[in-house]
């Protein structure tokens, strides 16, 4: 999951802890029943802000990319979100 997405990325341990803490805090506020879909979206949201490569890596598994077009589409969405 998150560890694989962040492998070999220039992200500090404290940044990773901050992401995990943020996700856990949001999940606690959401209540006892949270779907895996909600968790996946939260991880994507946090990774997008932390490291774009990690975001794309996680998105490729979470969104089940099938080919290069899926990567290109996600990159386009990422770029448009930054503007």
Secondary structure as GFF3:
##gff-version 3
##sequence-region A 1 83
A	DSSP	alpha_helix	2	6	.	.	.	ID=ss1
A	DSSP	alpha_helix	13	30	.	.	.	ID=ss2
A	DSSP	alpha_helix	36	50	.	.	.	ID=ss3
A	DSSP	alpha_helix	52	62	.	.	.	ID=ss4
A	DSSP	alpha_helix	68	82	.	.	.	ID=ss5
###
